[in-house]
Amino acid sequence: MNRLIIFTCFLGVLFITSCGDEPKVIELVPENIEFGFNLDNFKVKKDTIRFGDSFGEIMEENKIGYPKIYQITNKIKDSFDVRWLTAGKPYTVLSSKDSLEKPQVFIYQPNKVNYVVIHIGDSVYAYNKKKPITIVKKYASGVITSSLSESMDNQGLPYQLITDMSDIYAWTIDFFRLQKGDKFKIIYNERFIEDSIFAGIKSIDAAYFEHNNESFYAFNYKADSLKETVEYYDEKTQSLQRTFLKGPLKFSNVSSRFNLKRKIAFYGNRVKAHKGTDFAAPVGTEILATADGRIIESRRKGGNGNYVKIRHNSTYSTQYLHMKKRLVKVGQYVKQGDVIGQVGMTGNTSGPHVCYRFWKNGMQVDPFKQKLPAGKSVPKSQKTKYEQFILPIKQVLENIEYNSTK
């Protein structure tokens, strides 16, 4: 054979070479693949679920009659309930490219990662899929000039990173009292859909905060293999969690503290004990349970307005006043951080806030002056393993240089 033909395909270009001839270059058009389908083979319609839309109405708009719609919904009911369609979520209809334009596939995306494929052609079936996710390790650092959020915003860091840091250091650092010159370093993981679409932060591996010349480490470590929740410990194996959150709102200013001799304008500036701590926030802000417990009161009464009370154990109870809306019922068990209501202005109040009341042995006390028990530390049997685990991570944190972007 006196002729040699070599095919080489690289980055969408095909080189065809034969002996004695100049190489010919043919550009290849990449396939338009999405959801596992080559979209070039279909007529594609992309739209968004509108308020009041139903699966049946969408199918009817795409030339499918109700007998077929009934067959589809009945056949796929164990895989997907069509009543789950939510306004604002995207969907795609793939139809044949002939003159009939017969719908073949319906694809619904409840979020950026997951999607549901419903084959609506001759064979009807449905399945759930996930777009490929890539995890990318990231590093961040900064020096505080005014606030943590400003420092992170100036670097273009995700807002979720601020809220996650706030959760990790909920009991050890008051982010509303940061000082100029405080510093932070973070090792975290970002999720990307199909290598390009940012899909949020997966987790924070470790963090370091220097506040008021004191060091605060946080290491993500799973001491209990049966627990699904993330737990953080310091370099001395102590848990960063406490049995109670500092307050019932994620971000808020304390507008009035516990004060038994406070003068209240609403009562004509008479001295009236204020046995709660007020957290100011816009109406509708989510109110969180500060600890695990059972709802013992959820009602509206007099100056308290709408309120919820939780019994955490035989010693502690908490109460949340002036809610716009209560989201829990008496007898319901809630976990720390669960949303139990929304900030409002019901009852005797001059502005939107939640009055947080803290009960110990039946007496109302100042929550900020209580020495509350910490969460469980790393078990002694795992202490050596934990110390070995954090050693290289701590080294990485120390090697991160501070970003002083202003």
BAKESE-981811 format. One record per residue (C-alpha): x, y, z; residue number from 1; residue in three letters. Coordinates in steps of 0.001 Angstrom, whole numbers, plus 500000, padded with zeros to 6 digits. Example, Ala and Ser with C-alpha at 12.3 -4.5 7.8 and 13.67 -1.06 7.14 Angstrom:
REM BAKESE-981811
((512300,495500,507800),1,ALA)
((513670,498940,507140),2,SER)
This chain:
REM BAKESE-981811
((500000,500000,500000),1,MET)
((501764,503156,498735),2,ASN)
((499524,505706,500375),3,ARG)
((499257,506377,504102),4,LEU)
((496283,508153,505548),5,ILE)
((496502,509526,509086),6,ILE)
((493540,510987,510942),7,PHE)
((494230,513261,513867),8,THR)
((491482,515042,515752),9,CYS)
((492410,517694,518276),10,PHE)
((490391,520576,519727),11,LEU)
((487679,520360,517121),12,GLY)
((490076,520252,514112),13,VAL)
((490534,517266,511806),14,LEU)
((493826,516924,509892),15,PHE)
((493738,514584,506874),16,ILE)
((497172,513815,505442),17,THR)
((498144,511563,502557),18,SER)
((501649,510924,501172),19,CYS)
((502656,513498,498619),20,GLY)
((499733,515798,499391),21,ASP)
((499454,518982,501407),22,GLU)
((497511,518411,504668),23,PRO)
((493879,519456,504536),24,LYS)
((492270,521010,507593),25,VAL)
((488552,520534,508238),26,ILE)
((486982,522258,511234),27,GLU)
((484671,520010,513191),28,LEU)
((481514,521422,514710),29,VAL)
((481200,520119,518311),30,PRO)
((477993,518344,519205),31,GLU)
((475425,520444,521059),32,ASN)
((474976,518078,523995),33,ILE)
((472796,518916,527002),34,GLU)
((470912,516660,529425),35,PHE)
((472399,513706,527536),36,GLY)
((470759,514680,524219),37,PHE)
((472187,516156,521040),38,ASN)
((469970,519219,520773),39,LEU)
((470770,519560,517069),40,ASP)
((468541,516533,516487),41,ASN)
((465457,518232,517935),42,PHE)
((463399,521354,517775),43,LYS)
((464189,522873,521168),44,VAL)
((461824,524993,523246),45,LYS)
((463094,526440,526524),46,LYS)
((460801,528239,528923),47,ASP)
((460083,528852,532601),48,THR)
((457242,527568,534745),49,ILE)
((454848,530459,535305),50,ARG)
((452673,530927,538376),51,PHE)
((449569,528781,537944),52,GLY)
((451080,526581,535210),53,ASP)
((450414,522852,535350),54,SER)
((452086,519972,533575),55,PHE)
((448847,519302,531678),56,GLY)
((448614,522887,530406),57,GLU)
((452238,522859,529275),58,ILE)
((451732,519572,527452),59,MET)
((448544,520847,525810),60,GLU)
((450402,523952,524609),61,GLU)
((452874,521543,522995),62,ASN)
((450191,519662,521005),63,LYS)
((449617,516753,523398),64,ILE)
((445991,515846,524160),65,GLY)
((444612,514993,527597),66,TYR)
((444320,511198,527025),67,PRO)
((448085,511137,526363),68,LYS)
((448718,513553,529285),69,ILE)
((446824,511219,531616),70,TYR)
((448848,508264,530328),71,GLN)
((452122,510140,530959),72,ILE)
((451292,511306,534498),73,THR)
((449988,507866,535483),74,ASN)
((452984,506042,534014),75,LYS)
((455640,508219,535684),76,ILE)
((453939,508841,539068),77,LYS)
((456414,506597,540914),78,ASP)
((459381,508464,539404),79,SER)
((458118,512036,539394),80,PHE)
((455010,513798,540687),81,ASP)
((454083,516457,538117),82,VAL)
((452457,518520,540892),83,ARG)
((455999,519375,542057),84,TRP)
((456497,521886,539219),85,LEU)
((457481,525202,540787),86,THR)
((457029,528688,539354),87,ALA)
((460278,530245,538180),88,GLY)
((462010,526935,537385),89,LYS)
((463173,526256,533798),90,PRO)
((461969,523478,531542),91,TYR)
((462847,522247,528057),92,THR)
((460707,520478,525452),93,VAL)
((462468,518488,522724),94,LEU)
((460297,517863,519640),95,SER)
((460878,516116,516336),96,SER)
((462348,518300,513583),97,LYS)
((459802,517178,510978),98,ASP)
((456627,519047,510060),99,SER)
((454674,517334,512875),100,LEU)
((457008,518708,515578),101,GLU)
((455868,515920,517903),102,LYS)
((457168,516354,521486),103,PRO)
((459602,513609,522472),104,GLN)
((461097,514699,525785),105,VAL)
((460165,517058,528639),106,PHE)
((463019,518150,530955),107,ILE)
((462386,519968,534241),108,TYR)
((465133,521605,536339),109,GLN)
((464179,522042,540025),110,PRO)
((467659,523498,540680),111,ASN)
((470993,524089,538960),112,LYS)
((472260,520558,539551),113,VAL)
((469297,518185,539325),114,ASN)
((466952,517636,536409),115,TYR)
((464097,515293,535556),116,VAL)
((463803,513717,532099),117,VAL)
((460342,512562,530982),118,ILE)
((460189,510650,527706),119,HIS)
((456778,511447,526217),120,ILE)
((457129,509779,522835),121,GLY)
((455908,506277,521989),122,ASP)
((457566,504903,525124),123,SER)
((456732,506811,528322),124,VAL)
((459140,506810,531295),125,TYR)
((460989,509223,533565),126,ALA)
((464267,509388,535470),127,TYR)
((466217,511813,537655),128,ASN)
((469727,512923,536746),129,LYS)
((472419,515274,537997),130,LYS)
((474690,517446,535936),131,LYS)
((478379,516612,536444),132,PRO)
((479805,518496,539409),133,ILE)
((483443,519517,539797),134,THR)
((484771,520428,543256),135,ILE)
((487489,523079,543264),136,VAL)
((489505,523868,546389),137,LYS)
((489825,527594,547061),138,LYS)
((491735,529799,549474),139,TYR)
((490769,533208,550804),140,ALA)
((492194,535680,553280),141,SER)
((491795,539270,554284),142,GLY)
((492432,542057,556728),143,VAL)
((489374,543765,558192),144,ILE)
((489098,547501,557596),145,THR)
((485435,547925,558526),146,SER)
((483515,544637,558301),147,SER)
((483928,541030,557214),148,LEU)
((481326,541404,554462),149,SER)
((483066,544460,552988),150,GLU)
((486439,542714,553040),151,SER)
((484987,539700,551222),152,MET)
((482894,541768,548810),153,ASP)
((485969,543737,547739),154,ASN)
((487564,540442,546713),155,GLN)
((484459,539185,544916),156,GLY)
((484065,536266,547309),157,LEU)
((480659,534502,547459),158,PRO)
((478184,535882,550001),159,TYR)
((477577,532312,551181),160,GLN)
((481143,532326,552513),161,LEU)
((480216,535156,554897),162,ILE)
((477141,533363,556228),163,THR)
((479016,530067,556593),164,ASP)
((481805,531771,558532),165,MET)
((479199,533409,560740),166,SER)
((477710,529990,561500),167,ASP)
((481094,528434,562297),168,ILE)
((482111,531198,564704),169,TYR)
((478595,531869,566024),170,ALA)
((479714,531525,569659),171,TRP)
((483365,532483,569587),172,THR)
((483374,535719,567551),173,ILE)
((480833,538550,567407),174,ASP)
((481101,539710,563793),175,PHE)
((479332,542959,564644),176,PHE)
((482222,543904,566931),177,ARG)
((485163,543160,564678),178,LEU)
((488082,545552,564963),179,GLN)
((490150,547171,562274),180,LYS)
((493167,544946,561697),181,GLY)
((491428,541643,562488),182,ASP)
((492432,538952,559989),183,LYS)
((491036,535770,558492),184,PHE)
((492101,532826,556323),185,LYS)
((489801,530194,554825),186,ILE)
((490198,526891,552982),187,ILE)
((486952,525996,551240),188,TYR)
((485462,524063,548326),189,ASN)
((483358,525468,545481),190,GLU)
((481028,523467,543267),191,ARG)
((480909,523977,539502),192,PHE)
((478341,522456,537160),193,ILE)
((479920,521090,533989),194,GLU)
((483179,522849,534966),195,ASP)
((481849,526360,534333),196,SER)
((478641,527236,536211),197,ILE)
((479179,528228,539844),198,PHE)
((476856,526213,542091),199,ALA)
((477739,527449,545555),200,GLY)
((480103,526471,548310),201,ILE)
((480215,522790,549177),202,LYS)
((482067,523098,552470),203,SER)
((484685,524962,554490),204,ILE)
((487592,522698,555399),205,ASP)
((489252,525037,557854),206,ALA)
((489425,528656,558938),207,ALA)
((491586,530929,561019),208,TYR)
((490471,534198,562575),209,PHE)
((492632,536657,564449),210,GLU)
((490368,538886,566538),211,HIS)
((491585,541359,569153),212,ASN)
((495044,539701,568959),213,ASN)
((493552,536309,569827),214,GLU)
((493663,533305,567490),215,SER)
((490586,531241,566610),216,PHE)
((491013,528070,564565),217,TYR)
((488196,526005,563075),218,ALA)
((488677,522545,561530),219,PHE)
((485948,520554,559827),220,ASN)
((486141,517086,561391),221,TYR)
((483662,514229,561591),222,LYS)
((484143,512745,565042),223,ALA)
((480836,510867,564943),224,ASP)
((480406,508839,561747),225,SER)
((476661,508538,562377),226,LEU)
((476047,512304,562451),227,LYS)
((475284,514059,559167),228,GLU)
((475775,517618,560423),229,THR)
((479087,519389,559984),230,VAL)
((481068,520051,563165),231,GLU)
((484042,522311,563746),232,TYR)
((486722,522043,566428),233,TYR)
((489650,524234,567442),234,ASP)
((493331,523216,567602),235,GLU)
((492791,521944,571161),236,LYS)
((489985,519521,570132),237,THR)
((487303,521768,571683),238,GLN)
((484020,522106,569808),239,SER)
((483204,525569,568465),240,LEU)
((479517,524894,568959),241,GLN)
((477503,525696,572051),242,ARG)
((474207,524309,573199),243,THR)
((472696,527725,572336),244,PHE)
((473247,530210,569515),245,LEU)
((474096,533729,570632),246,LYS)
((470901,535075,569140),247,GLY)
((467836,534081,567087),248,PRO)
((468805,535968,563901),249,LEU)
((471710,535308,561546),250,LYS)
((472529,538980,561031),251,PHE)
((471166,541670,563328),252,SER)
((472112,544385,565772),253,ASN)
((471210,544179,569440),254,VAL)
((468960,547235,569783),255,SER)
((468226,546800,573490),256,SER)
((469818,544544,576087),257,ARG)
((468460,542827,579172),258,PHE)
((467989,545632,581719),259,ASN)
((465949,545459,584919),260,LEU)
((466038,549275,585331),261,LYS)
((465325,550390,581771),262,ARG)
((463032,553347,581060),263,LYS)
((460629,552523,578229),264,ILE)
((459132,555295,576068),265,ALA)
((456090,553164,575251),266,PHE)
((455184,553242,578942),267,TYR)
((455779,556999,579425),268,GLY)
((459475,556611,580270),269,ASN)
((458616,554776,583453),270,ARG)
((461180,552357,584810),271,VAL)
((460019,548953,583647),272,LYS)
((462235,545903,583674),273,ALA)
((463184,544725,580214),274,HIS)
((463708,541012,580652),275,LYS)
((464619,540314,577073),276,GLY)
((467233,541137,574461),277,THR)
((465970,542946,571364),278,ASP)
((467411,542118,567947),279,PHE)
((466400,544668,565303),280,ALA)
((465824,543397,561769),281,ALA)
((463510,544040,558786),282,PRO)
((459981,542622,558867),283,VAL)
((459976,539075,557512),284,GLY)
((463522,538178,558610),285,THR)
((463728,534519,559622),286,GLU)
((463797,533818,563361),287,ILE)
((465830,530761,564385),288,LEU)
((465529,528399,567329),289,ALA)
((468690,528983,569359),290,THR)
((468809,525364,570579),291,ALA)
((467099,522003,570202),292,ASP)
((463798,521690,572040),293,GLY)
((460025,521264,571975),294,ARG)
((457497,524023,571283),295,ILE)
((455391,524594,574411),296,ILE)
((453655,527815,573317),297,GLU)
((452807,529275,569903),298,SER)
((450132,531957,570062),299,ARG)
((449286,535669,570172),300,ARG)
((448835,537382,573522),301,LYS)
((448710,541046,574621),302,GLY)
((451937,543038,574449),303,GLY)
((453919,539967,573392),304,ASN)
((452081,539829,570091),305,GLY)
((452743,536647,568168),306,ASN)
((455291,534593,570059),307,TYR)
((456813,531145,570381),308,VAL)
((458280,529517,573478),309,LYS)
((460606,526504,573446),310,ILE)
((461519,524187,576333),311,ARG)
((465046,522909,575748),312,HIS)
((465409,520808,578899),313,ASN)
((464467,520937,582567),314,SER)
((466720,523989,583056),315,THR)
((466438,526188,579968),316,TYR)
((463601,527688,577881),317,SER)
((463585,530506,575318),318,THR)
((460856,532833,574048),319,GLN)
((460606,534869,570821),320,TYR)
((458195,537847,570760),321,LEU)
((456523,540256,568287),322,HIS)
((456548,537863,565327),323,MET)
((454846,538722,562077),324,LYS)
((454181,535037,561523),325,LYS)
((454607,531878,563599),326,ARG)
((455825,528838,561650),327,LEU)
((455697,526124,564331),328,VAL)
((453011,524446,566411),329,LYS)
((452790,523364,570042),330,VAL)
((454327,519918,570532),331,GLY)
((456635,520219,567528),332,GLN)
((460316,519350,568078),333,TYR)
((462823,521759,566532),334,VAL)
((466575,521647,566045),335,LYS)
((469050,524457,566605),336,GLN)
((468883,526815,563620),337,GLY)
((465392,525772,562467),338,ASP)
((463206,528659,561281),339,VAL)
((460342,529120,563770),340,ILE)
((458895,532455,562635),341,GLY)
((459403,535860,561024),342,GLN)
((460314,539231,562517),343,VAL)
((457316,541523,562891),344,GLY)
((455774,544348,564902),345,MET)
((452893,542643,566714),346,THR)
((452121,543543,570326),347,GLY)
((453743,546475,572123),348,ASN)
((456624,547512,569894),349,THR)
((457770,550707,568178),350,SER)
((459753,549010,565422),351,GLY)
((460453,545646,563786),352,PRO)
((462495,543363,566028),353,HIS)
((462388,540096,567941),354,VAL)
((462504,540242,571723),355,CYS)
((464482,537192,572785),356,TYR)
((463837,535978,576321),357,ARG)
((465974,533420,578083),358,PHE)
((464691,531365,581020),359,TRP)
((466863,529427,583498),360,LYS)
((465171,527387,586206),361,ASN)
((461957,529333,585627),362,GLY)
((463610,532790,585941),363,MET)
((464284,535210,583083),364,GLN)
((468013,535972,582854),365,VAL)
((470449,537762,580552),366,ASP)
((471570,535172,577953),367,PRO)
((474886,536987,577410),368,PHE)
((475867,536544,581048),369,LYS)
((475207,532816,581216),370,GLN)
((478053,530328,581196),371,LYS)
((476500,527852,578815),372,LEU)
((477889,524371,578162),373,PRO)
((479915,523839,574998),374,ALA)
((479212,521151,572457),375,GLY)
((480975,517825,572683),376,LYS)
((484701,517877,572026),377,SER)
((486631,515326,569993),378,VAL)
((486517,512033,571948),379,PRO)
((489712,511219,573837),380,LYS)
((490066,508027,571811),381,SER)
((490369,510166,568638),382,GLN)
((492582,512927,570021),383,LYS)
((495805,511646,568432),384,THR)
((494070,510979,565120),385,LYS)
((492573,514477,565159),386,TYR)
((495895,516147,565905),387,GLU)
((497491,514278,562993),388,GLN)
((494546,515239,560782),389,PHE)
((494787,518997,561409),390,ILE)
((498589,519236,561311),391,LEU)
((498981,519573,557488),392,PRO)
((495833,521723,557243),393,ILE)
((497178,524100,559864),394,LYS)
((500404,524331,557882),395,GLN)
((498454,525285,554745),396,VAL)
((496606,527998,556696),397,LEU)
((499863,529424,557976),398,GLU)
((501265,529581,554427),399,ASN)
((498317,531586,553053),400,ILE)
((499329,535218,552633),401,GLU)
((496881,537899,553672),402,TYR)
((495005,539665,550933),403,ASN)
((494746,543321,551887),404,SER)
((492557,544366,548934),405,THR)
((490697,547584,549718),406,LYS)
